[in-house]
Amino acid sequence: MSNQAPNEARVIPLRPAAPTPAAAPARVPQRPRPVLAPRQAPPAAPPATKEPLWRDLVGDVLRRERLAQERTLKDVADTARISMPYLSELERGRKEASSEVLAAAARALGLGLGDLLSLAQDELTRLAQVRLGRSRTTSTSQYDGMCLAA
C-alpha cells in the first residue's frame, strides 16, 4: 500500500530539485548559442488560377444578358417572380439556384434554360482554354464542343 496520508495528493516534480549549495557540482561553462538568421518566407509561387464555380458562370451570364438588354434588376426580378435581392445574389454567384429559379430568370430575359446553360458552358470552355494557355484559334481538333458518350 501507499505511505501517503489519505487526504494528501501525491506530487511528482517535473524537474529535479535544485541542489543545495554545499552539494552543488562545479559549473560547466556553457557554449554560446549560435545566432540564427531570421526565417525567410519561401519564395512565393505564382498565383494559381482557380477553377471557376458553375454558380459564378451562370451569374455572369445572367448579368451580362440583363445589361445587354439594358434592364434593371427590379424589372427582371418582377418578370421572373423572384425577389430582387435573390436575383442580385444569383448574378454575383452567391447562391446556388434551383433549375426552376434559373428557368424563370432565363425566361424573364427571353432565353430558355438550355440557352442559359449553353452560354455558361461556353464561358467555362473559354476560361479553361485560357487557363491552359490555349486559344480557340490554336485548336487542332475539328470538334469545338462537349462530347457525351453513353
Secondary structure, 3 states (H helix, E strand, C coil): CCCCCCCCCCCCCCCCCCCCHHHCCCCCCCCCCCCCCCCCCCCCCCCCCCCCCHHHHHHHHHHHHHHHCCCCHHHHHHHHCCCHHHHHHHHCCCCCCCHHHHHHHHHHCCCCHHHHHHHHHHHHHHHHHHHCCCCHHHCCCCCCCCCCCC
